Amino acid sequence: MASYLDLEREAFLGGPPHATCGGRTPNEDVTDETLALLVTANRDGGPAITQGVAGPTQPARTAFPYLAPPN
């Protein structure tokens, strides 16, 4: 379950009460989610807003150290 910006949606947009601490995973597309929230005031179910980048060139690992080696 994605939780990025849950606290902000509740505090500033009167969204549903948060059920998480509002964190994110290293592979989450925070730019698209932030744009969607700013443009549509809705992350779930709203139109897709994107900056045109599909994702990282190398996804983060699932074990420590999480960040992928540089390109």
N, CA, C, O and CB atoms as a CASP TS submission, in Angstrom:
PFRMAT TS
TARGET T0000
AUTHOR 0000-0000-0000
METHOD Language model
MODEL 1
PARENT N/A
ATOM      1  N   MET     1       0.843  -1.189   0.000  1.00  0.00           N
ATOM      2  CA  MET     1       0.000   0.000   0.000  1.00  0.00           C
ATOM      3  C   MET     1       0.881   1.242   0.000  1.00  0.00           C
ATOM      4  O   MET     1       1.722   1.408   0.883  1.00  0.00           O
ATOM      5  CB  MET     1      -0.955   0.004   1.221  1.00  0.00           C
ATOM      6  N   ALA     2       0.694   2.099  -0.967  1.00  0.00           N
ATOM      7  CA  ALA     2       1.461   3.337  -1.039  1.00  0.00           C
ATOM      8  C   ALA     2       1.008   4.291   0.057  1.00  0.00           C
ATOM      9  O   ALA     2      -0.185   4.438   0.323  1.00  0.00           O
ATOM     10  CB  ALA     2       1.312   3.995  -2.427  1.00  0.00           C
ATOM     11  N   SER     3       1.985   4.934   0.685  1.00  0.00           N
ATOM     12  CA  SER     3       1.630   5.854   1.761  1.00  0.00           C
ATOM     13  C   SER     3       2.248   7.227   1.575  1.00  0.00           C
ATOM     14  O   SER     3       2.063   8.103   2.419  1.00  0.00           O
ATOM     15  CB  SER     3       2.053   5.286   3.088  1.00  0.00           C
ATOM     16  N   TYR     4       2.976   7.432   0.494  1.00  0.00           N
ATOM     17  CA  TYR     4       3.618   8.713   0.244  1.00  0.00           C
ATOM     18  C   TYR     4       2.567   9.828   0.189  1.00  0.00           C
ATOM     19  O   TYR     4       1.582   9.716  -0.541  1.00  0.00           O
ATOM     20  CB  TYR     4       4.429   8.664  -1.071  1.00  0.00           C
ATOM     21  N   LEU     5       2.768  10.873   0.938  1.00  0.00           N
ATOM     22  CA  LEU     5       1.915  12.066   1.028  1.00  0.00           C
ATOM     23  C   LEU     5       0.580  11.825   1.734  1.00  0.00           C
ATOM     24  O   LEU     5      -0.316  12.661   1.616  1.00  0.00           O
ATOM     25  CB  LEU     5       1.648  12.592  -0.351  1.00  0.00           C
ATOM     26  N   ASP     6       0.411  10.732   2.454  1.00  0.00           N
ATOM     27  CA  ASP     6      -0.837  10.496   3.193  1.00  0.00           C
ATOM     28  C   ASP     6      -1.096  11.577   4.232  1.00  0.00           C
ATOM     29  O   ASP     6      -2.228  12.039   4.373  1.00  0.00           O
ATOM     30  CB  ASP     6      -0.799   9.133   3.873  1.00  0.00           C
ATOM     31  N   LEU     7      -0.066  11.986   4.959  1.00  0.00           N
ATOM     32  CA  LEU     7      -0.238  13.016   5.992  1.00  0.00           C
ATOM     33  C   LEU     7      -0.614  14.353   5.376  1.00  0.00           C
ATOM     34  O   LEU     7      -1.471  15.062   5.905  1.00  0.00           O
ATOM     35  CB  LEU     7       1.042  13.166   6.818  1.00  0.00           C
ATOM     36  N   GLU     8       0.014  14.699   4.272  1.00  0.00           N
ATOM     37  CA  GLU     8      -0.286  15.970   3.602  1.00  0.00           C
ATOM     38  C   GLU     8      -1.702  15.985   3.030  1.00  0.00           C
ATOM     39  O   GLU     8      -2.395  16.999   3.101  1.00  0.00           O
ATOM     40  CB  GLU     8       0.727  16.231   2.486  1.00  0.00           C
ATOM     41  N   ARG     9      -2.125  14.858   2.465  1.00  0.00           N
ATOM     42  CA  ARG     9      -3.494  14.804   1.929  1.00  0.00           C
ATOM     43  C   ARG     9      -4.519  15.000   3.041  1.00  0.00           C
ATOM     44  O   ARG     9      -5.533  15.672   2.848  1.00  0.00           O
ATOM     45  CB  ARG     9      -3.744  13.459   1.214  1.00  0.00           C
ATOM     46  N   GLU    10      -4.252  14.413   4.200  1.00  0.00           N
ATOM     47  CA  GLU    10      -5.181  14.572   5.321  1.00  0.00           C
ATOM     48  C   GLU    10      -5.154  16.003   5.854  1.00  0.00           C
ATOM     49  O   GLU    10      -6.209  16.603   6.062  1.00  0.00           O
ATOM     50  CB  GLU    10      -4.838  13.582   6.448  1.00  0.00           C
ATOM     51  N   ALA    11      -3.968  16.552   6.075  1.00  0.00           N
ATOM     52  CA  ALA    11      -3.844  17.869   6.711  1.00  0.00           C
ATOM     53  C   ALA    11      -4.287  19.012   5.818  1.00  0.00           C
ATOM     54  O   ALA    11      -4.989  19.912   6.278  1.00  0.00           O
ATOM     55  CB  ALA    11      -2.425  18.098   7.132  1.00  0.00           C
ATOM     56  N   PHE    12      -3.894  18.999   4.554  1.00  0.00           N
ATOM     57  CA  PHE    12      -4.139  20.147   3.692  1.00  0.00           C
ATOM     58  C   PHE    12      -5.328  20.004   2.756  1.00  0.00           C
ATOM     59  O   PHE    12      -5.874  21.006   2.294  1.00  0.00           O
ATOM     60  CB  PHE    12      -2.936  20.413   2.891  1.00  0.00           C
ATOM     61  N   LEU    13      -5.738  18.777   2.470  1.00  0.00           N
ATOM     62  CA  LEU    13      -6.818  18.579   1.511  1.00  0.00           C
ATOM     63  C   LEU    13      -8.054  17.951   2.130  1.00  0.00           C
ATOM     64  O   LEU    13      -9.030  17.671   1.433  1.00  0.00           O
ATOM     65  CB  LEU    13      -6.340  17.726   0.378  1.00  0.00           C
ATOM     66  N   GLY    14      -8.013  17.726   3.450  1.00  0.00           N
ATOM     67  CA  GLY    14      -9.170  17.119   4.103  1.00  0.00           C
ATOM     68  C   GLY    14      -9.414  15.698   3.643  1.00  0.00           C
ATOM     69  O   GLY    14     -10.556  15.240   3.602  1.00  0.00           O
ATOM     70  N   GLY    15      -8.341  14.996   3.294  1.00  0.00           N
ATOM     71  CA  GLY    15      -8.467  13.618   2.826  1.00  0.00           C
ATOM     72  C   GLY    15      -8.818  12.679   3.957  1.00  0.00           C
ATOM     73  O   GLY    15      -9.022  13.116   5.090  1.00  0.00           O
ATOM     74  N   PRO    16      -8.890  11.409   3.667  1.00  0.00           N
ATOM     75  CA  PRO    16      -9.212  10.428   4.705  1.00  0.00           C
ATOM     76  C   PRO    16      -8.113  10.395   5.764  1.00  0.00           C
ATOM     77  O   PRO    16      -6.966  10.731   5.470  1.00  0.00           O
ATOM     78  CB  PRO    16      -9.405   9.025   4.087  1.00  0.00           C
ATOM     79  N   PRO    17      -8.447   9.998   6.984  1.00  0.00           N
ATOM     80  CA  PRO    17      -7.420   9.907   8.034  1.00  0.00           C
ATOM     81  C   PRO    17      -6.301   8.957   7.610  1.00  0.00           C
ATOM     82  O   PRO    17      -6.548   7.895   7.040  1.00  0.00           O
ATOM     83  CB  PRO    17      -8.045   9.430   9.368  1.00  0.00           C
ATOM     84  N   HIS    18      -5.077   9.361   7.899  1.00  0.00           N
ATOM     85  CA  HIS    18      -3.941   8.546   7.488  1.00  0.00           C
ATOM     86  C   HIS    18      -3.873   7.268   8.313  1.00  0.00           C
ATOM     87  O   HIS    18      -4.221   7.247   9.493  1.00  0.00           O
ATOM     88  CB  HIS    18      -2.633   9.336   7.623  1.00  0.00           C
ATOM     89  N   ALA    19      -3.422   6.216   7.666  1.00  0.00           N
ATOM     90  CA  ALA    19      -3.262   4.920   8.324  1.00  0.00           C
ATOM     91  C   ALA    19      -1.794   4.525   8.378  1.00  0.00           C
ATOM     92  O   ALA    19      -1.451   3.464   8.899  1.00  0.00           O
ATOM     93  CB  ALA    19      -4.075   3.840   7.597  1.00  0.00           C
ATOM     94  N   THR    20      -0.920   5.384   7.837  1.00  0.00           N
ATOM     95  CA  THR    20       0.512   5.115   7.802  1.00  0.00           C
ATOM     96  C   THR    20       1.255   6.362   8.242  1.00  0.00           C
ATOM     97  O   THR    20       0.641   7.386   8.543  1.00  0.00           O
ATOM     98  CB  THR    20       0.968   4.671   6.386  1.00  0.00           C
ATOM     99  N   CYS    21       2.580   6.276   8.280  1.00  0.00           N
ATOM    100  CA  CYS    21       3.402   7.424   8.674  1.00  0.00           C
ATOM    101  C   CYS    21       3.753   8.309   7.482  1.00  0.00           C
ATOM    102  O   CYS    21       4.429   9.323   7.659  1.00  0.00           O
ATOM    103  CB  CYS    21       4.681   6.947   9.352  1.00  0.00           C
ATOM    104  N   GLY    22       3.321   7.964   6.292  1.00  0.00           N
ATOM    105  CA  GLY    22       3.537   8.804   5.120  1.00  0.00           C
ATOM    106  C   GLY    22       4.867   8.601   4.427  1.00  0.00           C
ATOM    107  O   GLY    22       5.276   9.463   3.649  1.00  0.00           O
ATOM    108  N   GLY    23       5.554   7.511   4.671  1.00  0.00           N
ATOM    109  CA  GLY    23       6.851   7.263   4.053  1.00  0.00           C
ATOM    110  C   GLY    23       6.737   6.760   2.630  1.00  0.00           C
ATOM    111  O   GLY    23       5.643   6.626   2.082  1.00  0.00           O
ATOM    112  N   ARG    24       7.886   6.485   2.045  1.00  0.00           N
ATOM    113  CA  ARG    24       7.906   5.986   0.668  1.00  0.00           C
ATOM    114  C   ARG    24       9.008   4.955   0.523  1.00  0.00           C
ATOM    115  O   ARG    24       9.902   4.860   1.364  1.00  0.00           O
ATOM    116  CB  ARG    24       8.105   7.142  -0.345  1.00  0.00           C
ATOM    117  N   THR    25       8.935   4.184  -0.553  1.00  0.00           N
ATOM    118  CA  THR    25       9.975   3.220  -0.861  1.00  0.00           C
ATOM    119  C   THR    25      10.945   3.845  -1.857  1.00  0.00           C
ATOM    120  O   THR    25      10.575   4.786  -2.560  1.00  0.00           O
ATOM    121  CB  THR    25       9.370   1.905  -1.421  1.00  0.00           C
ATOM    122  N   PRO    26      12.180   3.345  -1.937  1.00  0.00           N
ATOM    123  CA  PRO    26      13.142   3.931  -2.884  1.00  0.00           C
ATOM    124  C   PRO    26      12.700   3.852  -4.345  1.00  0.00           C
ATOM    125  O   PRO    26      13.109   4.695  -5.143  1.00  0.00           O
ATOM    126  CB  PRO    26      14.470   3.242  -2.738  1.00  0.00           C
ATOM    127  N   ASN    27      11.888   2.881  -4.718  1.00  0.00           N
ATOM    128  CA  ASN    27      11.462   2.748  -6.117  1.00  0.00           C
ATOM    129  C   ASN    27      10.163   3.492  -6.431  1.00  0.00           C
ATOM    130  O   ASN    27       9.709   3.468  -7.575  1.00  0.00           O
ATOM    131  CB  ASN    27      11.293   1.290  -6.457  1.00  0.00           C
ATOM    132  N   GLU    28       9.572   4.130  -5.470  1.00  0.00           N
ATOM    133  CA  GLU    28       8.300   4.823  -5.700  1.00  0.00           C
ATOM    134  C   GLU    28       8.524   6.058  -6.574  1.00  0.00           C
ATOM    135  O   GLU    28       9.515   6.769  -6.406  1.00  0.00           O
ATOM    136  CB  GLU    28       7.643   5.226  -4.352  1.00  0.00           C
ATOM    137  N   ASP    29       7.615   6.307  -7.491  1.00  0.00           N
ATOM    138  CA  ASP    29       7.732   7.444  -8.410  1.00  0.00           C
ATOM    139  C   ASP    29       7.159   8.694  -7.739  1.00  0.00           C
ATOM    140  O   ASP    29       6.024   9.088  -8.006  1.00  0.00           O
ATOM    141  CB  ASP    29       6.993   7.153  -9.759  1.00  0.00           C
ATOM    142  N   VAL    30       7.955   9.307  -6.869  1.00  0.00           N
ATOM    143  CA  VAL    30       7.462  10.427  -6.066  1.00  0.00           C
ATOM    144  C   VAL    30       7.190  11.668  -6.903  1.00  0.00           C
ATOM    145  O   VAL    30       6.334  12.474  -6.539  1.00  0.00           O
ATOM    146  CB  VAL    30       8.455  10.759  -4.977  1.00  0.00           C
ATOM    147  N   THR    31       7.892  11.841  -8.007  1.00  0.00           N
ATOM    148  CA  THR    31       7.650  13.014  -8.838  1.00  0.00           C
ATOM    149  C   THR    31       6.257  12.947  -9.453  1.00  0.00           C
ATOM    150  O   THR    31       5.518  13.930  -9.409  1.00  0.00           O
ATOM    151  CB  THR    31       8.719  13.130  -9.940  1.00  0.00           C
ATOM    152  N   ASP    32       5.891  11.813 -10.019  1.00  0.00           N
ATOM    153  CA  ASP    32       4.549  11.665 -10.590  1.00  0.00           C
ATOM    154  C   ASP    32       3.472  11.793  -9.520  1.00  0.00           C
ATOM    155  O   ASP    32       2.442  12.426  -9.756  1.00  0.00           O
ATOM    156  CB  ASP    32       4.419  10.317 -11.301  1.00  0.00           C
ATOM    157  N   GLU    33       3.692  11.207  -8.355  1.00  0.00           N
ATOM    158  CA  GLU    33       2.687  11.282  -7.292  1.00  0.00           C
ATOM    159  C   GLU    33       2.534  12.702  -6.761  1.00  0.00           C
ATOM    160  O   GLU    33       1.423  13.132  -6.452  1.00  0.00           O
ATOM    161  CB  GLU    33       3.054  10.340  -6.151  1.00  0.00           C
ATOM    162  N   THR    34       3.640  13.431  -6.651  1.00  0.00           N
ATOM    163  CA  THR    34       3.573  14.822  -6.203  1.00  0.00           C
ATOM    164  C   THR    34       2.866  15.679  -7.239  1.00  0.00           C
ATOM    165  O   THR    34       2.024  16.502  -6.882  1.00  0.00           O
ATOM    166  CB  THR    34       4.981  15.374  -5.927  1.00  0.00           C
ATOM    167  N   LEU    35       3.189  15.505  -8.512  1.00  0.00           N
ATOM    168  CA  LEU    35       2.507  16.261  -9.567  1.00  0.00           C
ATOM    169  C   LEU    35       1.017  15.965  -9.581  1.00  0.00           C
ATOM    170  O   LEU    35       0.206  16.882  -9.705  1.00  0.00           O
ATOM    171  CB  LEU    35       3.114  15.939 -10.932  1.00  0.00           C
ATOM    172  N   ALA    36       0.647  14.695  -9.456  1.00  0.00           N
ATOM    173  CA  ALA    36      -0.768  14.329  -9.447  1.00  0.00           C
ATOM    174  C   ALA    36      -1.486  14.979  -8.271  1.00  0.00           C
ATOM    175  O   ALA    36      -2.609  15.457  -8.423  1.00  0.00           O
ATOM    176  CB  ALA    36      -0.929  12.803  -9.388  1.00  0.00           C
ATOM    177  N   LEU    37      -0.856  15.002  -7.105  1.00  0.00           N
ATOM    178  CA  LEU    37      -1.486  15.617  -5.942  1.00  0.00           C
ATOM    179  C   LEU    37      -1.624  17.121  -6.128  1.00  0.00           C
ATOM    180  O   LEU    37      -2.670  17.684  -5.803  1.00  0.00           O
ATOM    181  CB  LEU    37      -0.682  15.316  -4.678  1.00  0.00           C
ATOM    182  N   LEU    38      -0.593  17.785  -6.642  1.00  0.00           N
ATOM    183  CA  LEU    38      -0.642  19.232  -6.824  1.00  0.00           C
ATOM    184  C   LEU    38      -1.629  19.655  -7.914  1.00  0.00           C
ATOM    185  O   LEU    38      -2.335  20.653  -7.770  1.00  0.00           O
ATOM    186  CB  LEU    38       0.738  19.752  -7.159  1.00  0.00           C
ATOM    187  N   VAL    39      -1.668  18.888  -9.000  1.00  0.00           N
ATOM    188  CA  VAL    39      -2.522  19.262 -10.131  1.00  0.00           C
ATOM    189  C   VAL    39      -3.977  18.872  -9.913  1.00  0.00           C
ATOM    190  O   VAL    39      -4.881  19.654 -10.208  1.00  0.00           O
ATOM    191  CB  VAL    39      -2.010  18.618 -11.403  1.00  0.00           C
ATOM    192  N   THR    40      -4.210  17.665  -9.399  1.00  0.00           N
ATOM    193  CA  THR    40      -5.591  17.170  -9.296  1.00  0.00           C
ATOM    194  C   THR    40      -6.114  17.112  -7.870  1.00  0.00           C
ATOM    195  O   THR    40      -7.299  16.853  -7.659  1.00  0.00           O
ATOM    196  CB  THR    40      -5.685  15.804  -9.904  1.00  0.00           C
ATOM    197  N   ALA    41      -5.236  17.352  -6.871  1.00  0.00           N
ATOM    198  CA  ALA    41      -5.593  17.248  -5.452  1.00  0.00           C
ATOM    199  C   ALA    41      -6.086  15.843  -5.107  1.00  0.00           C
ATOM    200  O   ALA    41      -6.853  15.661  -4.162  1.00  0.00           O
ATOM    201  CB  ALA    41      -6.670  18.285  -5.094  1.00  0.00           C
ATOM    202  N   ASN    42      -5.640  14.856  -5.882  1.00  0.00           N
ATOM    203  CA  ASN    42      -6.048  13.476  -5.650  1.00  0.00           C
ATOM    204  C   ASN    42      -4.990  12.555  -6.214  1.00  0.00           C
ATOM    205  O   ASN    42      -4.579  12.714  -7.364  1.00  0.00           O
ATOM    206  CB  ASN    42      -7.430  13.182  -6.282  1.00  0.00           C
ATOM    207  N   ARG    43      -4.541  11.585  -5.417  1.00  0.00           N
ATOM    208  CA  ARG    43      -3.564  10.631  -5.916  1.00  0.00           C
ATOM    209  C   ARG    43      -4.235   9.381  -6.435  1.00  0.00           C
ATOM    210  O   ARG    43      -3.800   8.819  -7.440  1.00  0.00           O
ATOM    211  CB  ARG    43      -2.571  10.274  -4.833  1.00  0.00           C
ATOM    212  N   ASP    44      -5.275   8.940  -5.779  1.00  0.00           N
ATOM    213  CA  ASP    44      -5.918   7.675  -6.131  1.00  0.00           C
ATOM    214  C   ASP    44      -7.150   7.926  -6.986  1.00  0.00           C
ATOM    215  O   ASP    44      -8.098   8.575  -6.544  1.00  0.00           O
ATOM    216  CB  ASP    44      -6.298   6.889  -4.868  1.00  0.00           C
ATOM    217  N   GLY    45      -7.136   7.417  -8.193  1.00  0.00           N
ATOM    218  CA  GLY    45      -8.304   7.501  -9.047  1.00  0.00           C
ATOM    219  C   GLY    45      -8.351   8.725  -9.932  1.00  0.00           C
ATOM    220  O   GLY    45      -9.219   8.813 -10.801  1.00  0.00           O
ATOM    221  N   GLY    46      -7.450   9.673  -9.744  1.00  0.00           N
ATOM    222  CA  GLY    46      -7.437  10.864 -10.585  1.00  0.00           C
ATOM    223  C   GLY    46      -6.708  10.595 -11.884  1.00  0.00           C
ATOM    224  O   GLY    46      -6.141   9.517 -12.066  1.00  0.00           O
ATOM    225  N   PRO    47      -6.715  11.567 -12.796  1.00  0.00           N
ATOM    226  CA  PRO    47      -6.001  11.374 -14.054  1.00  0.00           C
ATOM    227  C   PRO    47      -4.498  11.255 -13.805  1.00  0.00           C
ATOM    228  O   PRO    47      -3.972  11.842 -12.860  1.00  0.00           O
ATOM    229  CB  PRO    47      -6.292  12.535 -15.023  1.00  0.00           C
ATOM    230  N   ALA    48      -3.826  10.509 -14.637  1.00  0.00           N
ATOM    231  CA  ALA    48      -2.388  10.314 -14.494  1.00  0.00           C
ATOM    232  C   ALA    48      -1.655  11.580 -14.926  1.00  0.00           C
ATOM    233  O   ALA    48      -1.864  12.082 -16.030  1.00  0.00           O
ATOM    234  CB  ALA    48      -1.912   9.096 -15.323  1.00  0.00           C
ATOM    235  N   ILE    49      -0.807  12.085 -14.058  1.00  0.00           N
ATOM    236  CA  ILE    49       0.043  13.229 -14.366  1.00  0.00           C
ATOM    237  C   ILE    49       1.476  12.704 -14.312  1.00  0.00           C
ATOM    238  O   ILE    49       1.874  12.086 -13.324  1.00  0.00           O
ATOM    239  CB  ILE    49      -0.191  14.446 -13.355  1.00  0.00           C
ATOM    240  N   THR    50       2.246  12.945 -15.358  1.00  0.00           N
ATOM    241  CA  THR    50       3.590  12.381 -15.406  1.00  0.00           C
ATOM    242  C   THR    50       4.573  13.391 -15.963  1.00  0.00           C
ATOM    243  O   THR    50       4.192  14.303 -16.697  1.00  0.00           O
ATOM    244  CB  THR    50       3.612  11.105 -16.245  1.00  0.00           C
ATOM    245  N   GLN    51       5.843  13.223 -15.611  1.00  0.00           N
ATOM    246  CA  GLN    51       6.897  14.062 -16.163  1.00  0.00           C
ATOM    247  C   GLN    51       7.564  13.370 -17.342  1.00  0.00           C
ATOM    248  O   GLN    51       8.460  13.944 -17.962  1.00  0.00           O
ATOM    249  CB  GLN    51       7.933  14.403 -15.088  1.00  0.00           C
ATOM    250  N   GLY    52       7.148  12.146 -17.667  1.00  0.00           N
ATOM    251  CA  GLY    52       7.629  11.440 -18.843  1.00  0.00           C
ATOM    252  C   GLY    52       8.754  10.449 -18.601  1.00  0.00           C
ATOM    253  O   GLY    52       9.253   9.848 -19.552  1.00  0.00           O
ATOM    254  N   VAL    53       9.165  10.265 -17.356  1.00  0.00           N
ATOM    255  CA  VAL    53      10.207   9.292 -17.050  1.00  0.00           C
ATOM    256  C   VAL    53       9.539   8.076 -16.430  1.00  0.00           C
ATOM    257  O   VAL    53       8.815   8.202 -15.443  1.00  0.00           O
ATOM    258  CB  VAL    53      11.294   9.892 -16.095  1.00  0.00           C
ATOM    259  N   ALA    54       9.775   6.900 -16.999  1.00  0.00           N
ATOM    260  CA  ALA    54       9.085   5.692 -16.553  1.00  0.00           C
ATOM    261  C   ALA    54       9.601   5.157 -15.227  1.00  0.00           C
ATOM    262  O   ALA    54       8.848   4.503 -14.505  1.00  0.00           O
ATOM    263  CB  ALA    54       9.209   4.629 -17.595  1.00  0.00           C
ATOM    264  N   GLY    55      10.845   5.408 -14.886  1.00  0.00           N
ATOM    265  CA  GLY    55      11.406   4.899 -13.639  1.00  0.00           C
ATOM    266  C   GLY    55      12.912   4.972 -13.651  1.00  0.00           C
ATOM    267  O   GLY    55      13.507   5.483 -14.601  1.00  0.00           O
ATOM    268  N   PRO    56      13.532   4.468 -12.608  1.00  0.00           N
ATOM    269  CA  PRO    56      14.989   4.504 -12.544  1.00  0.00           C
ATOM    270  C   PRO    56      15.625   3.572 -13.573  1.00  0.00           C
ATOM    271  O   PRO    56      15.000   2.611 -14.022  1.00  0.00           O
ATOM    272  CB  PRO    56      15.460   4.132 -11.145  1.00  0.00           C
ATOM    273  N   THR    57      16.870   3.864 -13.939  1.00  0.00           N
ATOM    274  CA  THR    57      17.568   2.981 -14.880  1.00  0.00           C
ATOM    275  C   THR    57      17.864   1.635 -14.237  1.00  0.00           C
ATOM    276  O   THR    57      17.896   0.610 -14.918  1.00  0.00           O
ATOM    277  CB  THR    57      18.872   3.632 -15.366  1.00  0.00           C
ATOM    278  N   GLN    58      18.082   1.638 -12.922  1.00  0.00           N
ATOM    279  CA  GLN    58      18.280   0.410 -12.159  1.00  0.00           C
ATOM    280  C   GLN    58      17.443   0.507 -10.892  1.00  0.00           C
ATOM    281  O   GLN    58      17.680   1.405 -10.085  1.00  0.00           O
ATOM    282  CB  GLN    58      19.795   0.178 -11.822  1.00  0.00           C
ATOM    283  N   PRO    59      16.483  -0.370 -10.686  1.00  0.00           N
ATOM    284  CA  PRO    59      15.664  -0.289  -9.479  1.00  0.00           C
ATOM    285  C   PRO    59      16.481  -0.553  -8.217  1.00  0.00           C
ATOM    286  O   PRO    59      17.506  -1.233  -8.258  1.00  0.00           O
ATOM    287  CB  PRO    59      14.512  -1.279  -9.563  1.00  0.00           C
ATOM    288  N   ALA    60      16.020  -0.011  -7.109  1.00  0.00           N
ATOM    289  CA  ALA    60      16.685  -0.231  -5.829  1.00  0.00           C
ATOM    290  C   ALA    60      16.592  -1.701  -5.445  1.00  0.00           C
ATOM    291  O   ALA    60      15.684  -2.416  -5.868  1.00  0.00           O
ATOM    292  CB  ALA    60      16.066   0.656  -4.727  1.00  0.00           C
ATOM    293  N   ARG    61      17.541  -2.130  -4.643  1.00  0.00           N
ATOM    294  CA  ARG    61      17.564  -3.521  -4.186  1.00  0.00           C
ATOM    295  C   ARG    61      16.554  -3.740  -3.068  1.00  0.00           C
ATOM    296  O   ARG    61      16.043  -2.785  -2.483  1.00  0.00           O
ATOM    297  CB  ARG    61      18.973  -3.909  -3.709  1.00  0.00           C
ATOM    298  N   THR    62      16.279  -4.979  -2.785  1.00  0.00           N
ATOM    299  CA  THR    62      15.352  -5.306  -1.696  1.00  0.00           C
ATOM    300  C   THR    62      16.078  -5.616  -0.403  1.00  0.00           C
ATOM    301  O   THR    62      15.435  -5.840   0.622  1.00  0.00           O
ATOM    302  CB  THR    62      14.483  -6.481  -2.082  1.00  0.00           C
ATOM    303  N   ALA    63      17.414  -5.635  -0.427  1.00  0.00           N
ATOM    304  CA  ALA    63      18.223  -5.883   0.769  1.00  0.00           C
ATOM    305  C   ALA    63      19.267  -4.779   0.895  1.00  0.00           C
ATOM    306  O   ALA    63      19.620  -4.139  -0.095  1.00  0.00           O
ATOM    307  CB  ALA    63      18.905  -7.288   0.708  1.00  0.00           C
ATOM    308  N   PHE    64      19.756  -4.558   2.097  1.00  0.00           N
ATOM    309  CA  PHE    64      20.745  -3.512   2.347  1.00  0.00           C
ATOM    310  C   PHE    64      22.046  -3.831   1.653  1.00  0.00           C
ATOM    311  O   PHE    64      22.444  -4.994   1.699  1.00  0.00           O
ATOM    312  CB  PHE    64      20.980  -3.336   3.841  1.00  0.00           C
ATOM    313  N   PRO    65      22.747  -2.915   1.016  1.00  0.00           N
ATOM    314  CA  PRO    65      22.391  -1.515   0.810  1.00  0.00           C
ATOM    315  C   PRO    65      21.347  -1.393  -0.301  1.00  0.00           C
ATOM    316  O   PRO    65      21.488  -2.025  -1.347  1.00  0.00           O
ATOM    317  CB  PRO    65      23.646  -0.681   0.467  1.00  0.00           C
ATOM    318  N   TYR    66      20.326  -0.607  -0.093  1.00  0.00           N
ATOM    319  CA  TYR    66      19.168  -0.567  -0.972  1.00  0.00           C
ATOM    320  C   TYR    66      19.431   0.142  -2.302  1.00  0.00           C
ATOM    321  O   TYR    66      18.869  -0.243  -3.327  1.00  0.00           O
ATOM    322  CB  TYR    66      18.037   0.105  -0.269  1.00  0.00           C
ATOM    323  N   LEU    67      20.261   1.151  -2.295  1.00  0.00           N
ATOM    324  CA  LEU    67      20.484   1.913  -3.517  1.00  0.00           C
ATOM    325  C   LEU    67      21.305   1.104  -4.519  1.00  0.00           C
ATOM    326  O   LEU    67      22.229   0.378  -4.152  1.00  0.00           O
ATOM    327  CB  LEU    67      21.186   3.238  -3.200  1.00  0.00           C
ATOM    328  N   ALA    68      20.946   1.251  -5.782  1.00  0.00           N
ATOM    329  CA  ALA    68      21.648   0.538  -6.854  1.00  0.00           C
ATOM    330  C   ALA    68      22.988   1.194  -7.095  1.00  0.00           C
ATOM    331  O   ALA    68      23.169   2.367  -6.767  1.00  0.00           O
ATOM    332  CB  ALA    68      20.813   0.518  -8.158  1.00  0.00           C
ATOM    333  N   PRO    69      23.937   0.460  -7.663  1.00  0.00           N
ATOM    334  CA  PRO    69      25.219   1.087  -7.996  1.00  0.00           C
ATOM    335  C   PRO    69      25.019   2.163  -9.066  1.00  0.00           C
ATOM    336  O   PRO    69      24.049   2.115  -9.822  1.00  0.00           O
ATOM    337  CB  PRO    69      26.238   0.024  -8.482  1.00  0.00           C
ATOM    338  N   PRO    70      25.933   3.128  -9.129  1.00  0.00           N
ATOM    339  CA  PRO    70      25.780   4.201 -10.134  1.00  0.00           C
ATOM    340  C   PRO    70      25.856   3.657 -11.552  1.00  0.00           C
ATOM    341  O   PRO    70      26.431   2.598 -11.799  1.00  0.00           O
ATOM    342  CB  PRO    70      26.857   5.276  -9.939  1.00  0.00           C
ATOM    343  N   ASN    71      25.265   4.401 -12.476  1.00  0.00           N
ATOM    344  CA  ASN    71      25.264   3.987 -13.891  1.00  0.00           C
ATOM    345  C   ASN    71      26.645   4.098 -14.483  1.00  0.00           C
ATOM    346  O   ASN    71      26.839   3.794 -15.660  1.00  0.00           O
ATOM    347  CB  ASN    71      24.281   4.830 -14.709  1.00  0.00           C
TER
END
